[in-house]
Amino acid sequence: MKLTNTTQVSVDGVMQGNGPSEDDRRSGFKRDGLALPLFDDEATTFVDQVYERADAFLFGRRTYEMFADTWGAIAEMRAHPIGVALQEKRKYVVSNTLTDPRWANTIVLSGDVAAAIGKLKAKPGGELQVHGSAVLTRWLLENELVDEINLLIVPVVVGRGTRLFPDAGPDIALDLVESRAFPKGITIQVYRPAGRPQYATD
């Protein structure tokens, strides 16, 4: 399976608070819900189709629990195309502390996670999808386990919040596979990691 990551980010790289979040507000982040006013029918259809083509999903624990409490628990969301895809497909969650996942069809990965993910990627199939999951995504990139990145860039500068790429992290060259703009200004950039970048000083 191809491991893909899909993340919504602001122009300044913030991935936190794309939708309303009580957890964000309790932690003092007041700029959530930044993406919702800019999602038109075309952008929404694109995201629905991404979820529908998944063979399985891979989550970090925090994102998994947030999805379980929404897409997995709220009737209206469970009936949505994204909710249906999440219900039907296998879900893997990376955690050393979660022992009894409450969402059906979930398998916990712990211990040698790199080896476990390597085995998943070796299986026949289409896509093993990661959505959001900042800590997990950074770890996957550091360990060169990501095959494709879908960045949905929302035309907003947030100014603060959790960013997808940290100030200090691996340097990665990216090949652009696809680029598309939606009517309200959201763009999708599809990249494939391509080793280290070439610098003028190399």
FIDREN-184618 format. One record per residue: residue number from 1; residue in three letters; x, y, z of N, C-alpha, C, O in turn. Coordinates in nm, 4 decimals. Layout:
FIDREN-184618
pos,code,n_east,n_north,n_up,ca_east,ca_north,ca_up,c_east,c_north,c_up,o_east,o_north,o_up
NUM,ala,X,Y,Z,X,Y,Z,X,Y,Z,X,Y,Z
...
//
This chain:
FIDREN-184618
pos,code,n_east,n_north,n_up,ca_east,ca_north,ca_up,c_east,c_north,c_up,o_east,o_north,o_up
1,met,0.0837,-0.1202,0.0000,0.0000,0.0000,0.0000,0.0869,0.1248,0.0000,0.1950,0.1280,0.0588
2,lys,0.0375,0.2251,-0.0662,0.1042,0.3546,-0.0679,0.0599,0.4330,0.0548,-0.0600,0.4471,0.0788
3,leu,0.1548,0.4842,0.1328,0.1211,0.5631,0.2503,0.1098,0.7094,0.2088,0.2072,0.7703,0.1645
4,thr,-0.0104,0.7646,0.2238,-0.0341,0.9033,0.1864,-0.0763,0.9838,0.3085,-0.1423,0.9326,0.3989
5,asn,-0.0374,1.1094,0.3094,-0.0806,1.2010,0.4152,-0.1619,1.3131,0.3532,-0.1203,1.3726,0.2538
6,thr,-0.2769,1.3421,0.4109,-0.3604,1.4534,0.3661,-0.3793,1.5491,0.4831,-0.4293,1.5103,0.5887
7,thr,-0.3391,1.6740,0.4634,-0.3462,1.7722,0.5709,-0.3914,1.9066,0.5158,-0.3466,1.9502,0.4097
8,gln,-0.4808,1.9715,0.5895,-0.5207,2.1081,0.5582,-0.4299,2.2027,0.6362,-0.4130,2.1889,0.7573
9,val,-0.3724,2.2979,0.5657,-0.2848,2.3956,0.6311,-0.3186,2.5355,0.5825,-0.3676,2.5541,0.4711
10,ser,-0.2915,2.6338,0.6679,-0.3012,2.7729,0.6261,-0.1786,2.8070,0.5419,-0.0865,2.7262,0.5300
11,val,-0.1777,2.9262,0.4840,-0.0626,2.9681,0.4036,0.0645,2.9701,0.4870,0.1728,2.9433,0.4349
12,asp,0.0531,3.0016,0.6166,0.1712,3.0003,0.7029,0.1927,2.8651,0.7709,0.2650,2.8563,0.8701
13,gly,0.1301,2.7602,0.7180,0.1621,2.6240,0.7603,0.0909,2.5721,0.8820,0.1233,2.4630,0.9289
14,val,-0.0073,2.6469,0.9368,-0.0773,2.6020,1.0568,-0.1806,2.4966,1.0192,-0.2637,2.5178,0.9309
15,met,-0.1741,2.3824,1.0877,-0.2702,2.2753,1.0632,-0.3733,2.2651,1.1751,-0.4692,2.1888,1.1642
16,gln,-0.3546,2.3398,1.2803,-0.4448,2.3354,1.3956,-0.5707,2.4151,1.3673,-0.5646,2.5231,1.3086
17,gly,-0.6854,2.3619,1.4092,-0.8074,2.4403,1.4107,-0.8747,2.4606,1.2771,-0.9385,2.5636,1.2554
18,asn,-0.8619,2.3631,1.1853,-0.9329,2.3780,1.0581,-1.0836,2.3790,1.0779,-1.1560,2.4476,1.0058
19,gly,-1.1305,2.3025,1.1762,-1.2720,2.3034,1.2122,-1.2867,2.3457,1.3566,-1.1878,2.3495,1.4298
20,pro,-1.4086,2.3778,1.3998,-1.4297,2.4156,1.5399,-1.3857,2.3043,1.6349,-1.4140,2.1870,1.6105
21,ser,-1.3177,2.3400,1.7413,-1.2647,2.2400,1.8336,-1.2716,2.2913,1.9764,-1.2108,2.3930,2.0099
22,glu,-1.3459,2.2204,2.0601,-1.3523,2.2569,2.2015,-1.2170,2.2403,2.2689,-1.1803,2.3200,2.3552
23,asp,-1.1416,2.1357,2.2297,-1.0084,2.1152,2.2877,-0.9180,2.2340,2.2577,-0.8454,2.2807,2.3455
24,asp,-0.9220,2.2836,2.1327,-0.8401,2.3993,2.0969,-0.8790,2.5209,2.1800,-0.7927,2.5937,2.2291
25,arg,-1.0085,2.5422,2.1953,-1.0534,2.6597,2.2690,-1.0150,2.6518,2.4159,-0.9772,2.7521,2.4764
26,arg,-1.0247,2.5316,2.4733,-0.9851,2.5154,2.6132,-0.8365,2.5415,2.6326,-0.7941,2.5873,2.7387
27,ser,-0.7573,2.5120,2.5292,-0.6127,2.5339,2.5400,-0.5733,2.6773,2.5058,-0.4551,2.7117,2.5095
28,gly,-0.6723,2.7619,2.4724,-0.6438,2.9024,2.4460,-0.6317,2.9390,2.2998,-0.6070,3.0553,2.2678
29,phe,-0.6485,2.8416,2.2083,-0.6407,2.8703,2.0649,-0.7779,2.9193,2.0189,-0.8752,2.8440,2.0224
30,lys,-0.7857,3.0455,1.9757,-0.9145,3.1092,1.9440,-0.9366,3.1266,1.7937,-1.0288,3.1974,1.7534
31,arg,-0.8543,3.0636,1.7106,-0.8631,3.0873,1.5664,-0.9038,2.9606,1.4915,-0.8615,2.9384,1.3781
32,asp,-0.9857,2.8784,1.5555,-1.0261,2.7537,1.4928,-1.1401,2.7787,1.3940,-1.2007,2.8859,1.3931
33,gly,-1.1678,2.6793,1.3118,-1.2724,2.6911,1.2116,-1.2311,2.7695,1.0887,-1.3165,2.8163,1.0134
34,leu,-1.0994,2.7849,1.0670,-1.0502,2.8708,0.9600,-1.0816,2.8185,0.8205,-1.0924,2.8976,0.7268
35,ala,-1.0966,2.6872,0.8043,-1.1150,2.6310,0.6700,-1.2607,2.6253,0.6270,-1.2897,2.6319,0.5075
36,leu,-1.3524,2.6133,0.7211,-1.4923,2.5861,0.6867,-1.5552,2.6886,0.5922,-1.6234,2.6477,0.4982
37,pro,-1.5359,2.8207,0.6119,-1.6005,2.9164,0.5210,-1.5485,2.9086,0.3778,-1.6127,2.9603,0.2864
38,leu,-1.4341,2.8453,0.3570,-1.3700,2.8437,0.2251,-1.3864,2.7111,0.1523,-1.3365,2.6950,0.0408
39,phe,-1.4557,2.6159,0.2140,-1.4785,2.4874,0.1482,-1.6030,2.4957,0.0604,-1.7151,2.5000,0.1110
40,asp,-1.5828,2.4979,-0.0722,-1.6929,2.4964,-0.1677,-1.7234,2.3520,-0.2058,-1.6617,2.2587,-0.1545
41,asp,-1.8192,2.3348,-0.2963,-1.8608,2.1996,-0.3350,-1.7462,2.1194,-0.3970,-1.7326,2.0000,-0.3706
42,glu,-1.6644,2.1846,-0.4791,-1.5550,2.1131,-0.5467,-1.4514,2.0642,-0.4456,-1.4064,1.9499,-0.4526
43,ala,-1.4141,2.1505,-0.3521,-1.3151,2.1114,-0.2511,-1.3705,2.0014,-0.1618,-1.2988,1.9078,-0.1267
44,thr,-1.4969,2.0120,-0.1252,-1.5599,1.9101,-0.0412,-1.5642,1.7758,-0.1125,-1.5352,1.6722,-0.0527
45,thr,-1.6003,1.7775,-0.2398,-1.6047,1.6535,-0.3185,-1.4668,1.5908,-0.3280,-1.4530,1.4689,-0.3185
46,phe,-1.3649,1.6734,-0.3467,-1.2290,1.6209,-0.3549,-1.1922,1.5467,-0.2268,-1.1402,1.4352,-0.2322
47,val,-1.2189,1.6082,-0.1118,-1.1837,1.5451,0.0157,-1.2635,1.4167,0.0363,-1.2084,1.3163,0.0814
48,asp,-1.3927,1.4191,0.0037,-1.4742,1.2977,0.0145,-1.4131,1.1846,-0.0681,-1.4050,1.0708,-0.0219
49,gln,-1.3706,1.2160,-0.1894,-1.3152,1.1140,-0.2787,-1.1831,1.0589,-0.2275,-1.1529,0.9411,-0.2472
50,val,-1.1041,1.1434,-0.1620,-0.9788,1.0950,-0.1026,-1.0094,0.9871,0.0011,-0.9496,0.8796,-0.0015
51,tyr,-1.1014,1.0154,0.0914,-1.1379,0.9170,0.1945,-1.1949,0.7896,0.1322,-1.1631,0.6793,0.1766
52,glu,-1.2770,0.8041,0.0318,-1.3438,0.6888,-0.0283,-1.2470,0.5938,-0.0972,-1.2761,0.4747,-0.1083
53,arg,-1.1323,0.6434,-0.1438,-1.0377,0.5556,-0.2128,-0.9381,0.4876,-0.1179,-0.8526,0.4111,-0.1625
54,ala,-0.9489,0.5151,0.0117,-0.8566,0.4540,0.1085,-0.8808,0.3042,0.1202,-0.9940,0.2570,0.1101
55,asp,-0.7733,0.2309,0.1414,-0.7836,0.0889,0.1767,-0.7798,0.0713,0.3275,-0.8368,-0.0237,0.3812
56,ala,-0.7117,0.1644,0.3963,-0.7036,0.1622,0.5430,-0.6582,0.3003,0.5881,-0.6080,0.3803,0.5091
57,phe,-0.6773,0.3264,0.7186,-0.6396,0.4547,0.7754,-0.5395,0.4336,0.8891,-0.5458,0.3341,0.9614
58,leu,-0.4478,0.5281,0.9035,-0.3469,0.5250,1.0087,-0.3551,0.6563,1.0852,-0.3511,0.7638,1.0253
59,phe,-0.3667,0.6478,1.2190,-0.3838,0.7667,1.3018,-0.2825,0.7708,1.4149,-0.2348,0.6672,1.4612
60,gly,-0.2504,0.8922,1.4588,-0.1929,0.9113,1.5899,-0.3061,0.9049,1.6909,-0.4230,0.9175,1.6543
61,arg,-0.2722,0.8854,1.8177,-0.3779,0.8626,1.9163,-0.4736,0.9808,1.9305,-0.5950,0.9610,1.9342
62,arg,-0.4216,1.1029,1.9386,-0.5094,1.2180,1.9621,-0.6077,1.2354,1.8474,-0.7267,1.2570,1.8706
63,thr,-0.5593,1.2261,1.7236,-0.6483,1.2410,1.6083,-0.7482,1.1262,1.6027,-0.8652,1.1462,1.5701
64,tyr,-0.7016,1.0064,1.6346,-0.7914,0.8913,1.6367,-0.9080,0.9152,1.7335,-1.0237,0.8916,1.6988
65,glu,-0.8775,0.9611,1.8529,-0.9831,0.9825,1.9524,-1.0779,1.0939,1.9100,-1.1981,1.0855,1.9351
66,met,-1.0254,1.1981,1.8461,-1.1105,1.3054,1.7972,-1.2044,1.2538,1.6869,-1.3232,1.2863,1.6854
67,phe,-1.1498,1.1732,1.5951,-1.2311,1.1162,1.4880,-1.3341,1.0178,1.5442,-1.4482,1.0140,1.4982
68,ala,-1.2937,0.9387,1.6434,-1.3860,0.8416,1.7031,-1.5039,0.9121,1.7689,-1.6164,0.8622,1.7651
69,asp,-1.4782,1.0285,1.8293,-1.5835,1.1035,1.8979,-1.6747,1.1789,1.8010,-1.7827,1.2235,1.8399
70,thr,-1.6327,1.1932,1.6766,-1.7121,1.2688,1.5786,-1.7583,1.1773,1.4652,-1.8741,1.1357,1.4624
71,trp,-1.6684,1.1459,1.3722,-1.7041,1.0605,1.2588,-1.7509,0.9223,1.3041,-1.8304,0.8586,1.2350
72,gly,-1.7036,0.8761,1.4170,-1.7404,0.7431,1.4630,-1.8599,0.7383,1.5561,-1.9109,0.6300,1.5848
73,ala,-1.9066,0.8546,1.6047,-2.0082,0.8537,1.7094,-2.1334,0.9349,1.6771,-2.2412,0.9016,1.7262
74,ile,-2.1227,1.0391,1.5971,-2.2363,1.1266,1.5686,-2.3088,1.0738,1.4448,-2.2482,1.0593,1.3387
75,ala,-2.4377,1.0451,1.4583,-2.5127,0.9773,1.3524,-2.5027,1.0490,1.2182,-2.4810,0.9848,1.1154
76,glu,-2.5180,1.1801,1.2181,-2.5119,1.2555,1.0936,-2.3752,1.2436,1.0282,-2.3653,1.2333,0.9059
77,met,-2.2704,1.2450,1.1087,-2.1358,1.2342,1.0543,-2.1053,1.0915,1.0093,-2.0354,1.0719,0.9099
78,arg,-2.1563,0.9928,1.0804,-2.1365,0.8529,1.0403,-2.1986,0.8248,0.9039,-2.1497,0.7395,0.8299
79,ala,-2.3072,0.8968,0.8697,-2.3767,0.8752,0.7431,-2.3128,0.9514,0.6267,-2.3439,0.9250,0.5106
80,his,-2.2242,1.0454,0.6575,-2.1549,1.1234,0.5558,-2.0564,1.0314,0.4822,-2.0095,0.9341,0.5412
81,pro,-2.0233,1.0594,0.3538,-1.9280,0.9737,0.2817,-1.7961,0.9505,0.3557,-1.7409,0.8406,0.3505
82,ile,-1.7454,1.0529,0.4242,-1.6224,1.0338,0.5016,-1.6474,0.9381,0.6166,-1.5674,0.8477,0.6405
83,gly,-1.7578,0.9567,0.6883,-1.7909,0.8679,0.7993,-1.8104,0.7244,0.7543,-1.7666,0.6314,0.8220
84,val,-1.8759,0.7057,0.6401,-1.8979,0.5705,0.5870,-1.7638,0.5037,0.5558,-1.7427,0.3874,0.5901
85,ala,-1.6736,0.5770,0.4910,-1.5418,0.5215,0.4588,-1.4665,0.4822,0.5858,-1.4034,0.3767,0.5910
86,leu,-1.4735,0.5674,0.6877,-1.4038,0.5382,0.8122,-1.4643,0.4183,0.8842,-1.3916,0.3414,0.9471
87,gln,-1.5958,0.4013,0.8761,-1.6591,0.2861,0.9401,-1.6190,0.1564,0.8710,-1.5927,0.0557,0.9367
88,glu,-1.6147,0.1595,0.7386,-1.5980,0.0363,0.6604,-1.4542,-0.0127,0.6541,-1.4306,-0.1329,0.6424
89,lys,-1.3586,0.0778,0.6615,-1.2186,0.0412,0.6408,-1.1479,0.0173,0.7737,-1.1888,0.0683,0.8780
90,arg,-1.0406,-0.0617,0.7675,-0.9584,-0.0885,0.8847,-0.8887,0.0383,0.9299,-0.8409,0.1172,0.8484
91,lys,-0.8836,0.0564,1.0604,-0.8174,0.1716,1.1190,-0.7021,0.1232,1.2068,-0.7199,0.0331,1.2888
92,tyr,-0.5860,0.1821,1.1899,-0.4690,0.1544,1.2724,-0.4362,0.2804,1.3520,-0.4367,0.3908,1.2976
93,val,-0.4081,0.2635,1.4791,-0.3726,0.3782,1.5622,-0.2402,0.3487,1.6317,-0.2221,0.2425,1.6913
94,val,-0.1484,0.4439,1.6233,-0.0171,0.4290,1.6851,-0.0250,0.4779,1.8288,-0.0510,0.5957,1.8533
95,ser,-0.0027,0.3877,1.9238,-0.0090,0.4259,2.0652,0.0568,0.3185,2.1505,0.0427,0.1989,2.1249
96,asn,0.1283,0.3634,2.2514,0.1846,0.2710,2.3502,0.0992,0.2620,2.4756,0.1315,0.1865,2.5673
97,thr,-0.0101,0.3386,2.4805,-0.0941,0.3396,2.6007,-0.2377,0.2955,2.5740,-0.3050,0.2500,2.6665
98,leu,-0.2857,0.3074,2.4528,-0.4226,0.2678,2.4211,-0.4313,0.1153,2.4145,-0.3596,0.0518,2.3372
99,thr,-0.5179,0.0580,2.4944,-0.5293,-0.0883,2.4982,-0.6663,-0.1390,2.4551,-0.6797,-0.2544,2.4145
100,asp,-0.7674,-0.0541,2.4634,-0.9032,-0.0984,2.4334,-0.9729,0.0052,2.3450,-1.0577,0.0802,2.3933
101,pro,-0.9381,0.0101,2.2163,-1.0000,0.1102,2.1290,-1.1503,0.0875,2.1169,-1.1959,-0.0249,2.0963
102,arg,-1.2266,0.1962,2.1301,-1.3719,0.1825,2.1316,-1.4337,0.1855,1.9926,-1.5517,0.1544,1.9767
103,trp,-1.3558,0.2224,1.8923,-1.4071,0.2301,1.7559,-1.3864,0.0959,1.6884,-1.2744,0.0450,1.6843
104,ala,-1.4923,0.0388,1.6360,-1.4840,-0.0939,1.5736,-1.3847,-0.0953,1.4581,-1.3614,0.0062,1.3924
105,asn,-1.3274,-0.2121,1.4354,-1.2356,-0.2337,1.3231,-1.1056,-0.1548,1.3400,-1.0484,-0.1055,1.2427
106,thr,-1.0598,-0.1436,1.4654,-0.9361,-0.0716,1.4959,-0.8305,-0.1674,1.5482,-0.8598,-0.2561,1.6284
107,ile,-0.7070,-0.1488,1.5019,-0.5921,-0.2243,1.5509,-0.4894,-0.1248,1.6041,-0.4565,-0.0268,1.5372
108,val,-0.4391,-0.1504,1.7248,-0.3384,-0.0635,1.7856,-0.1988,-0.1118,1.7450,-0.1680,-0.2307,1.7528
109,leu,-0.1160,-0.0176,1.7017,0.0239,-0.0462,1.6701,0.1116,0.0109,1.7806,0.1037,0.1299,1.8112
110,ser,0.1944,-0.0726,1.8399,0.2868,-0.0269,1.9433,0.4182,-0.1013,1.9266,0.4312,-0.1868,1.8390
111,gly,0.5158,-0.0685,2.0110,0.6456,-0.1344,2.0008,0.7224,-0.0820,1.8799,0.7418,0.0387,1.8660
112,asp,0.7660,-0.1726,1.7927,0.8418,-0.1344,1.6732,0.7437,-0.0878,1.5660,0.7055,-0.1643,1.4774
113,val,0.7039,0.0380,1.5756,0.6005,0.0914,1.4864,0.6506,0.0990,1.3427,0.5740,0.0743,1.2495
114,ala,0.7779,0.1326,1.3231,0.8312,0.1410,1.1873,0.8198,0.0066,1.1159,0.7830,0.0007,0.9985
115,ala,0.8516,-0.1010,1.1875,0.8413,-0.2347,1.1280,0.6960,-0.2696,1.0984,0.6655,-0.3281,0.9945
116,ala,0.6060,-0.2331,1.1907,0.4636,-0.2620,1.1717,0.4091,-0.1876,1.0503,0.3335,-0.2442,0.9714
117,ile,0.4469,-0.0617,1.0353,0.3997,0.0156,0.9214,0.4628,-0.0368,0.7925,0.3983,-0.0390,0.6877
118,gly,0.5877,-0.0782,0.8007,0.6518,-0.1383,0.6839,0.5773,-0.2614,0.6350,0.5645,-0.2827,0.5144
119,lys,0.5281,-0.3427,0.7283,0.4504,-0.4613,0.6915,0.3179,-0.4226,0.6270,0.2734,-0.4865,0.5316
120,leu,0.2549,-0.3172,0.6796,0.1302,-0.2702,0.6192,0.1543,-0.2210,0.4768,0.0758,-0.2493,0.3863
121,lys,0.2623,-0.1478,0.4580,0.2915,-0.0953,0.3248,0.3254,-0.2067,0.2266,0.3074,-0.1906,0.1059
122,ala,0.3739,-0.3183,0.2768,0.4100,-0.4300,0.1893,0.2874,-0.5096,0.1437,0.2968,-0.5917,0.0525
123,lys,0.1727,-0.4850,0.2074,0.0515,-0.5574,0.1679,0.0001,-0.5061,0.0347,0.0206,-0.3893,0.0013
124,pro,-0.0664,-0.5916,-0.0420,-0.1292,-0.5425,-0.1648,-0.2432,-0.4485,-0.1304,-0.3088,-0.4636,-0.0273
125,gly,-0.2660,-0.3517,-0.2171,-0.3740,-0.2571,-0.1904,-0.3413,-0.1217,-0.2474,-0.2392,-0.1039,-0.3137
126,gly,-0.4275,-0.0268,-0.2217,-0.4115,0.1071,-0.2760,-0.3448,0.2014,-0.1792,-0.2237,0.2221,-0.1867
127,glu,-0.4225,0.2600,-0.0866,-0.3679,0.3634,0.0001,-0.3899,0.3341,0.1477,-0.4988,0.2950,0.1900
128,leu,-0.2844,0.3539,0.2243,-0.2893,0.3620,0.3696,-0.2833,0.5108,0.4005,-0.1781,0.5731,0.3859
129,gln,-0.3956,0.5683,0.4432,-0.4069,0.7132,0.4540,-0.3892,0.7631,0.5970,-0.4419,0.7063,0.6927
130,val,-0.3126,0.8722,0.6075,-0.2978,0.9467,0.7329,-0.3632,1.0825,0.7116,-0.3330,1.1519,0.6146
131,his,-0.4522,1.1200,0.8019,-0.5159,1.2510,0.7948,-0.4788,1.3296,0.9199,-0.5010,1.2850,1.0325
132,gly,-0.4209,1.4492,0.8971,-0.3767,1.5283,1.0118,-0.2682,1.4556,1.0885,-0.1651,1.4192,1.0319
133,ser,-0.2912,1.4341,1.2189,-0.1976,1.3572,1.3035,-0.0573,1.4170,1.2970,0.0353,1.3538,1.2460
134,ala,-0.0419,1.5379,1.3483,0.0832,1.6133,1.3326,0.2050,1.5382,1.3823,0.3040,1.5272,1.3100
135,val,0.2001,1.4861,1.5047,0.3181,1.4193,1.5619,0.3523,1.2954,1.4807,0.4691,1.2717,1.4496
136,leu,0.2519,1.2167,1.4463,0.2751,1.0968,1.3667,0.3298,1.1326,1.2293,0.4241,1.0692,1.1820
137,thr,0.2724,1.2328,1.1651,0.3173,1.2710,1.0309,0.4632,1.3136,1.0310,0.5396,1.2756,0.9423
138,arg,0.5019,1.3925,1.1308,0.6422,1.4339,1.1384,0.7335,1.3126,1.1549,0.8400,1.3056,1.0937
139,trp,0.6911,1.2170,1.2382,0.7718,1.0961,1.2602,0.7801,1.0131,1.1323,0.8863,0.9603,1.0993
140,leu,0.6704,1.0016,1.0617,0.6697,0.9263,0.9361,0.7631,0.9891,0.8336,0.8338,0.9185,0.7616
141,leu,0.7633,1.1219,0.8271,0.8533,1.1897,0.7336,0.9995,1.1695,0.7730,1.0848,1.1448,0.6878
142,glu,1.0272,1.1803,0.9025,1.1643,1.1593,0.9492,1.2138,1.0193,0.9174,1.3325,0.9992,0.8920
143,asn,1.1232,0.9228,0.9188,1.1595,0.7840,0.8923,1.1363,0.7419,0.7473,1.1418,0.6233,0.7146
144,glu,1.1106,0.8397,0.6611,1.0979,0.8184,0.5164,0.9934,0.7122,0.4826,1.0151,0.6263,0.3972
145,leu,0.8798,0.7202,0.5514,0.7727,0.6240,0.5295,0.6560,0.6809,0.4486,0.5629,0.6080,0.4143
146,val,0.6606,0.8110,0.4180,0.5518,0.8751,0.3440,0.5806,0.8671,0.1950,0.6896,0.9022,0.1499
147,asp,0.4822,0.8209,0.1189,0.4969,0.8100,-0.0262,0.4372,0.9287,-0.0999,0.4818,0.9627,-0.2095
148,glu,0.3365,0.9919,-0.0407,0.2709,1.1031,-0.1099,0.2066,1.1953,-0.0074,0.1537,1.1498,0.0940
149,ile,0.2118,1.3259,-0.0349,0.1562,1.4270,0.0542,0.0524,1.5075,-0.0223,0.0814,1.5633,-0.1281
150,asn,-0.0690,1.5132,0.0319,-0.1738,1.5993,-0.0227,-0.1887,1.7190,0.0706,-0.2394,1.7056,0.1820
151,leu,-0.1449,1.8347,0.0254,-0.1585,1.9562,0.1059,-0.2749,2.0385,0.0528,-0.2718,2.0868,-0.0603
152,leu,-0.3772,2.0539,0.1355,-0.4856,2.1460,0.1031,-0.4528,2.2780,0.1706,-0.4592,2.2899,0.2929
153,ile,-0.4176,2.3769,0.0894,-0.3712,2.5053,0.1426,-0.4881,2.6033,0.1427,-0.5444,2.6362,0.0383
154,val,-0.5230,2.6491,0.2636,-0.6353,2.7396,0.2834,-0.5817,2.8829,0.2788,-0.4843,2.9134,0.3476
155,pro,-0.6431,2.9721,0.1989,-0.5884,3.1076,0.1827,-0.6130,3.1977,0.3034,-0.6886,3.2946,0.2972
156,val,-0.5470,3.1628,0.4124,-0.5552,3.2380,0.5378,-0.4171,3.2348,0.6030,-0.3500,3.1317,0.5997
157,val,-0.3746,3.3448,0.6613,-0.2558,3.3474,0.7471,-0.3068,3.3515,0.8905,-0.3696,3.4490,0.9317
158,val,-0.2798,3.2457,0.9664,-0.3355,3.2327,1.1014,-0.2486,3.3042,1.2049,-0.3006,3.3622,1.3002
159,gly,-0.1178,3.3002,1.1867,-0.0293,3.3733,1.2762,0.0189,3.2988,1.3980,0.1189,3.3371,1.4588
160,arg,-0.0516,3.1915,1.4351,-0.0095,3.1100,1.5488,-0.0781,2.9745,1.5376,-0.1726,2.9572,1.4606
161,gly,-0.0289,2.8789,1.6160,-0.0881,2.7460,1.6160,0.0118,2.6396,1.5737,0.1237,2.6710,1.5333
162,thr,-0.0288,2.5144,1.5830,0.0586,2.4020,1.5501,0.0810,2.3960,1.4001,-0.0139,2.3925,1.3218
163,arg,0.2070,2.3949,1.3615,0.2414,2.3881,1.2199,0.2764,2.2447,1.1801,0.3266,2.1661,1.2604
164,leu,0.2485,2.2137,1.0551,0.2764,2.0798,1.0050,0.4261,2.0505,1.0092,0.4681,1.9448,1.0561
165,phe,0.5053,2.1437,0.9603,0.6501,2.1230,0.9563,0.7155,2.2035,1.0677,0.6941,2.3244,1.0768
166,pro,0.7951,2.1386,1.1529,0.8559,2.2083,1.2673,0.9694,2.2993,1.2226,1.0150,2.2933,1.1085
167,asp,1.0141,2.3842,1.3158,1.1266,2.4731,1.2852,1.2534,2.3953,1.2569,1.3355,2.4379,1.1757
168,ala,1.2702,2.2824,1.3224,1.3876,2.1982,1.3010,1.3395,2.0573,1.2679,1.2826,1.9894,1.3535
169,gly,1.3615,2.0140,1.1473,1.3177,1.8826,1.1051,1.3971,1.8378,0.9839,1.4907,1.9066,0.9432
170,pro,1.3622,1.7244,0.9252,1.4355,1.6772,0.8084,1.4110,1.7673,0.6881,1.3033,1.8254,0.6744
171,asp,1.5100,1.7790,0.6015,1.4910,1.8529,0.4762,1.4554,1.7523,0.3673,1.5206,1.6487,0.3545
172,ile,1.3534,1.7823,0.2899,1.2975,1.6863,0.1957,1.2690,1.7562,0.0638,1.1990,1.8574,0.0605
173,ala,1.3230,1.7025,-0.0445,1.2853,1.7496,-0.1770,1.1495,1.6894,-0.2127,1.1204,1.5753,-0.1768
174,leu,1.0667,1.7663,-0.2834,0.9339,1.7200,-0.3190,0.9115,1.7341,-0.4683,0.9379,1.8397,-0.5259
175,asp,0.8628,1.6279,-0.5312,0.8204,1.6347,-0.6707,0.6719,1.6679,-0.6746,0.5915,1.6020,-0.6086
176,leu,0.6355,1.7699,-0.7517,0.4955,1.8080,-0.7647,0.4268,1.7138,-0.8631,0.4668,1.7025,-0.9790
177,val,0.3220,1.6462,-0.8142,0.2475,1.5496,-0.8950,0.1215,1.6126,-0.9544,0.0846,1.5850,-1.0686
178,glu,0.0566,1.6974,-0.8752,-0.0690,1.7587,-0.9189,-0.0873,1.8904,-0.8458,-0.0476,1.9047,-0.7302
179,ser,-0.1477,1.9862,-0.9141,-0.1795,2.1151,-0.8533,-0.3157,2.1586,-0.9056,-0.3431,2.1523,-1.0254
180,arg,-0.4004,2.2029,-0.8130,-0.5372,2.2365,-0.8521,-0.5906,2.3441,-0.7582,-0.5612,2.3437,-0.6387
181,ala,-0.6689,2.4355,-0.8134,-0.7300,2.5417,-0.7336,-0.8813,2.5251,-0.7348,-0.9403,2.4883,-0.8364
182,phe,-0.9432,2.5527,-0.6200,-1.0879,2.5456,-0.6080,-1.1458,2.6877,-0.6048,-1.0731,2.7831,-0.5771
183,pro,-1.2762,2.7024,-0.6329,-1.3343,2.8360,-0.6536,-1.3119,2.9371,-0.5413,-1.2934,3.0554,-0.5701
184,lys,-1.3127,2.8952,-0.4141,-1.2975,2.9904,-0.3039,-1.1531,3.0101,-0.2598,-1.1273,3.0727,-0.1571
185,gly,-1.0583,2.9563,-0.3379,-0.9179,2.9854,-0.3106,-0.8370,2.8753,-0.2473,-0.7145,2.8860,-0.2412
186,ile,-0.9006,2.7688,-0.1996,-0.8239,2.6539,-0.1496,-0.7520,2.5898,-0.2668,-0.8099,2.5726,-0.3740
187,thr,-0.6268,2.5548,-0.2466,-0.5527,2.4828,-0.3497,-0.5096,2.3469,-0.2958,-0.4889,2.3305,-0.1756
188,ile,-0.4966,2.2509,-0.3844,-0.4430,2.1194,-0.3486,-0.3110,2.1023,-0.4214,-0.3025,2.1174,-0.5433
189,gln,-0.2086,2.0704,-0.3442,-0.0772,2.0402,-0.3996,-0.0434,1.8964,-0.3601,-0.0391,1.8631,-0.2417
190,val,-0.0200,1.8131,-0.4591,0.0141,1.6734,-0.4336,0.1636,1.6549,-0.4607,0.2118,1.6810,-0.5709
191,tyr,0.2356,1.6097,-0.3582,0.3810,1.5955,-0.3679,0.4237,1.4523,-0.3380,0.3564,1.3798,-0.2648
192,arg,0.5372,1.4131,-0.3964,0.6036,1.2885,-0.3594,0.7430,1.3220,-0.3086,0.8184,1.3909,-0.3773
193,pro,0.7791,1.2742,-0.1885,0.9151,1.2958,-0.1387,1.0179,1.2405,-0.2366,0.9999,1.1333,-0.2945
194,ala,1.1266,1.3167,-0.2538,1.2272,1.2807,-0.3542,1.3678,1.2982,-0.2992,1.4538,1.3572,-0.3645
195,gly,1.3912,1.2465,-0.1783,1.5250,1.2551,-0.1202,1.5534,1.3919,-0.0622,1.4615,1.4667,-0.0288
196,arg,1.6833,1.4249,-0.0501,1.7219,1.5559,0.0027,1.7236,1.6603,-0.1072,1.7516,1.6285,-0.2228
197,pro,1.6936,1.7858,-0.0721,1.7017,1.8934,-0.1712,1.8471,1.9172,-0.2105,1.9389,1.8794,-0.1378
198,gln,1.8673,1.9799,-0.3256,1.9996,2.0257,-0.3663,2.0119,2.1719,-0.3298,1.9242,2.2523,-0.3615
199,tyr,2.1204,2.2064,-0.2631,2.1423,2.3436,-0.2202,2.2559,2.4065,-0.2993,2.3399,2.3367,-0.3561
200,ala,2.2573,2.5388,-0.3022,2.3631,2.6085,-0.3762,2.5014,2.5805,-0.3180,2.6019,2.5863,-0.3888
201,thr,2.5052,2.5495,-0.1861,2.6344,2.5274,-0.1207,2.6792,2.3826,-0.1272,2.7893,2.3511,-0.0821
202,asp,2.5954,2.2911,-0.1832,2.6347,2.1496,-0.1913,2.7476,2.1303,-0.2912,2.7937,2.0180,-0.3113
//
